[in-house]
Amino acid sequence: MNVPFELHIAFRYLVAKRKQAFISVISFVSALGVTVGVMALVIALALMTGLMQEVRDRILASNPHIYVWKQGGIEDYRAEAERLRQVPHVLGAAPAILDQTLIYGGGASSPIQIKGIDPRIEQEVTNIRGAIRSGSLDDLAATEEGPAGILLGKQMAEKLGASVGDTVNLVAPGLTPAGLALAQRRLRVAGTFELGLPEFDSTYGFISIDVAKRMMGKADVDFIQLRVDDIWAAPEIARQIDNLDEAGYITQDWADMNQSLFSALSLERKAISLAIALIVMVAALNIVASLILMVMEKHRDIAILKTMGASSRSVTLIFMMQGVIVGVIGTLVGTIAGVAAATIADRYKLVSVAADIYMVSHMPFTVRPIDLVIVVSAAILICFVATIYPSRQAARLDPAQALRYE
């Protein structure tokens, strides 16, 4: 196999002789610096990507993709839900009533966010049925043996010391002959759920929509929830619903509802990536230093190459290739090590965190191919740019001056 002589010499210079071992050490340190920088960048991107995806998935499992209100109220939610199901890309529609009240039971009390749902079709828009940890979603309706049921978040149930079959009391405002007063409603704990979000598991309770209407004194539902086939198309679908003729709909999609959260996560991801990218740039400075030392050490060899007919371009290529080889080796090793570390940390859940702060019990790591392409390309580009100055200095070396005192 014919190897260009520039590449051959570049490899020879990287493997220095014993008396020039210092140059090899510098090259090794340069490659190690690139490896550490790229590895840290891959892990950081995997961490932030995994966290954003995990938070997004949990939010979308607990919330609909689109909220739909209607001017004048939603009188017949079944008809409105059926109409909205006909909108292209809408997979499911379900009504909801949302209100806040006080719950007490087992000697403890707590504020609670009450969500009235239709148990038969709620599964079309949220994953509440899959989040049931005890009891059943179908037990929300009142029975001859007892009162209507309520589903409590796991943390809320633990706070109240309530389990399936126990009774709790909701305190809600109601109208009496004397005016507005607080009324109590006794409910049976039909089950507990765990959606994975502290916001829901510690503050939410689900009751049937008919019970919610009577308790809250509402004749209509508050809004219709929608699930679509493409979460990224939700804003466009919401705009289509807004523009339906004479419907009077007002919509808000999941991205808009959680804009501040995802903006903060995105900004943090960019800041961390930028900070760690500086490590790669510092490693690139080591490549500059090693090449400058190499040029100083090899000035006699450069002069001989030029007197034998090597062009300035060939000399430039020799030192560029040397620096790029160091960068490529460091980048590839760092990428492989970063992917391996992220995969192991995610599979064995090595990074535990406080779930009530970060919404997850352990930090997830997700490596995206596009992130790897960007990291590898940027690292190699930085290493290439680092070779330009010392390579040009080598090409400008005057053979007569270099050999005068040899």
N, C-alpha and C positions, 0 to 999 in steps of 0.2 A: 504494500500500500504506500503510495507516494504522499508524504506529509510535507506541506509547505515548510521551507527552511525557517521561516519566522516563527511558526508554531513549535518546531523542533527546538530552536534556541530558547524560546520562552519556557518550555518544559525543563530544559537543562539548567536555566537560571533559577527556577523554583527549587530544584534539588541541588542546593549549594554544596560545595566541597567542605571538608572538615574545617579548613582555615576560614571559610566564609559562612560558618554555621549560624552566625548572628543574623545574617540576612534571612535564612530559612526560618529562624525563630520569629522574626518580624512578620514574615509571610503567614506563618501559622497563627500568630496572634491576630492578624488582620482577618483571616478566614474565620477564626473563632469569634471575633467581634461581630462579623456579619451573621454567623450562625445564631448567636444569642439574640441579636436584634430581630432577625426574621422569625425565630421561634417565639419570642415574646409577642411580636405583632400578630402572628397567626393565632396564638392562644387568646390574646385580647379581643381580636375580631370574633373568634368563635364564641367567647364568653358573652359579648354584647349581643351578637346575633341570636344566640340561644336564649338569652334572657328576654329579648324583645319578642321572639316567636312564642316563648312559653307564656309570657304575660298576655300577648295578643290572643293566643288560643284559649286561655282561661277566661278572658273577658268575653270572647265570642261564644264560649260555651254557656256563659251565664246571662248574656244579653242578646237581644235580637240584632240583626244587621241594620235594620231601619225602623225608626219610630214614625208612626203616622198619626197626626192629630187632624181634626176636622173642624172647620169653622161652624159654630152652631151646635157642636157636640155630635157624638156618635150614638144615635138612637137604636138602630138595629145592627148590632155588631156582627151578627151572622151574615147578613147581606153585604155589609161593607167588607168583611173578610173575604167573602167569596168573590167580590168584585176585584179586590186587590190581588187575589191569586191569579187572575187572568192577565195581569201585567207580565210581559215577557221577563224571564229569568227569576221570577218570584217563585220560591219553592213552598213556602208555608206562610200562613197568617193566623194570628191568635190575639184575642183582646186582653187587656190588662187594666186593673185599677191600682193605683199606687197612693199610699197614705202612710202617715207616721202616727204612732200611738204609744201606749205604755203597756207592757206585759208584766204580770207577776205570777209567781207560783213557787212552791217549795220554800217559801220564806225569803225569796229574792225577787227583785224587780229590775227592769231594764227598758230603755227606749227600744222600739222595734219598728222596722220599716215593713209594713204590711203590703203584700202584693196579691191582689185578687186575680185568679186565673181560671180558665176553663180547662180542667184536668184532661179532657179528651183530646184537645188539640194543642196544648202548650208544648208538647214534644215536637211540634212542627218548627218551633222557633228557638227553643233553648234545650239544653241537655239535662233538664231537671230530673227526668225519669232515670237517666243513667247515673245521676249523682246521689240517688237515694241510698242511705246507709242502713236504715232500719225502717220498718213499716212499709206503707204503700201510698203512692200518689192517688190511687183510686178511693182511698178512705176519707177524702176531704168532705164528702157530702154527709149531711146529718142522717142518722139512722133512728130506728124506733127505740133502740137500746140506749142511745146517748146523743150528746150534742154534736155539732159539726166539728170537723177536724181541722188541724193546723199542722203544717210541716215547718219544723224549726231547723235553722242552721245548727250544725254540730256544736260549734262553740257557744251559741246561744243556749242550746239545750243543756250543755254542761254548766253554764253560768246559773241557770235556773234549777239545776238538779232534776230536770224532767226527762222522762223516758216514754216510750210508746205506751199509750193507754192512760197516762196521767192526765189530769186536767189543769189548765192554766186559765187565767183571766185576762182579757183585753179591756183596757179602759179607753173609751172613745167618746167624743162629744156627740150628744144627741138632742133632739127636740122633745120637750115636755110641755104640758099645759102652762107651766110656769116660765117657759123660755128655754134657752140653751143650757144644758147640764151635762155632766159626765155620766155616761152609762157604762155598765160592765157587761161583758159577754163571756160566758164560760165556754171554753173550747177543749176538745180532746186532742192530745198529741197523737197525730196519725202517723208520724214518722219523722226522721231526721235526714238531712242531706248535707253533702260536702262538695261544694263546687270548686274548692281550691283557692278561692279569693276571700281573705279575711273580711272584706267589705260585705260579702254576702253571708258567709258562714257565722259571723258574729252579730249581725244586725238585722237579718231578713227572716220573714216568716211568710209562708204561702197559704192562702185560704181560697175556697171556691169563690167564683165571681159573684154568685148570688148572695152569699153571706157578706161579702165585702160591700155590696150595694146597700144592704140593710144596715150594716154597722156604720158605714160612713155617710149614710143618708144621700146616696147618689143614685140618680135614675139612669144615667148613662155610664158607659165605660170611659176611661180617660184617653186611651189611645189603642191603636192596633199595632202589633209587633210583626215584623216581616223578616223572613230569612231568604237569602238569594243564593244563586249557584256560584257566584264569584264575588268574594268579599271586596276585591279591589274595584269592582264595577258598581259597588253600592252607591257611591255619590252620584253617578250618572243615572242609575235606576231611580234614586230619590228625586232627581230633577225631573225625570219623566213623569213621576207620580204628581209632583207639584204642578205640572203643566196639563194634567188631565182636564178636559173641558167641564166646567161647571161643577167640579167635584168639591172644590174648596179644601183640598188637602194641604197640610203643612207637614213637612218631613224633616228628619234629622238622621244622618247615618252614623254608624259606629265610629268612623274615623274622626268625624267632627265632635262627637261626644267625648272622645278620649284624646283630643288633639294635644292638649298640654302635656299629658303623660308621655305620649310617643315622641313629641318634640323634644322633651327633656332627655329621653333615652337615646334619641338619634344624635343630639348634641353631645351627650356624654361619650357615645361611641366614636364620634369624630375627634373629640378632644383627646381621648385615650390613644386612638390610632396615630394622631399627630405627634403626641408626646413620645410614643414608643418608636415612631419612624425616625426621630432624632437619634436614637441609638444606632440605627443603620447608617445614618450620616456620620456619626462619630467613628464607626467602624470604617467607613469609606476614607476618613482622614488618615487612618492607619495604613490604608492601601497607598495613599499619596506618600506618606512618610517612607514606607518600605520601598516604593519605586524610586524615590529620590535617592535613598541610600544605595539602591542597586545601581543607579546611574553613576553615582560617585565611585562605587566599587568597580564597575565594569567599564570605566571610561577608556581603558586601554583596549578592551575587546571591541568596543564600539568603533574606535579609531581604526582598528585592523579590518573590521567588517567594511568600513567605508572605503579604505584603500584597496580592498579586494573587489569593490564595485557595488557594494550594497547601497541602495538609494536611501535618502532620508525617510521616504515613505516606509521602506522595509524596517528601518530602525524604529520608527514610530509604532509600527504594527507589533514588533517584538514586545515592547513594553506594555502596549495596550492589551495584547493577548495575555500577558502575564498577570496584569491586574484583573482582567475579566475572568480568567481561570480561577483566581482566588475568590472573586465575587460569586461566580457560579457554584463553586464547591460549597462555599459558606451558605449560599441561598438554598441550595438543594438539601443540604444536611439540616439546616434550620427549619425548612418547610416540613421535611419528613418527621423531625423531632417534635415540631409544634402540633402536627396532625395527630401523631401518636399520643402525645401528652393530653391533648384535648379529648380524644376518643376515650382514653382510659379514665380521665376525670369525670366524663359524662356517664360512662357505663357503670362505674363503681360509686358514683355520687360522692366524690372525695371532698368537695367544697360545700360544707354545710353552712347555712345562714339562718337568721331569724325570719321565720315565715310571716310574722305580723308586720315586718318592715319591708321585705323584698317580695312578698306575695308567693314566694317559693321556699321550700325547705332546703333545697340544695341548688347550687348554681349549674344551670344546663349549659352545655357547649355544643354548638352547631357549626360545623365547617362547611362553608359554601364554596363550590368550585370557582365562582366568579371572584371571591375574595382571594383565593390562592393565586389566581391568574394576576390579579392586581398587585399583590404583595411580591410575587416573584418578578414580575416585569419591572416594578418600581425599584426593587433592590438591585437587580442587574443593571438597570439604567443608572442608578446612583453610582454603582461601582465603576461603570464605564466612564461616566463623567469625571470620576476621581483620577482616571488614568491619563486624561488629556494633557494636563500641565507637565508632569514628569516625562511623558513620552515625547512631547514637543521639545523639551529641554535636551533630551537625549539625541534627537534628530539634528539639533542645532550644534552639536559638539564638533569642534574643528579638529580633524585628525592630526594636523601638524602640531597644534598646541598640546594635544593629548599625548603625543609620542615624543615630544621634544626632550623630556628629561627621563625617558625610559631607557 
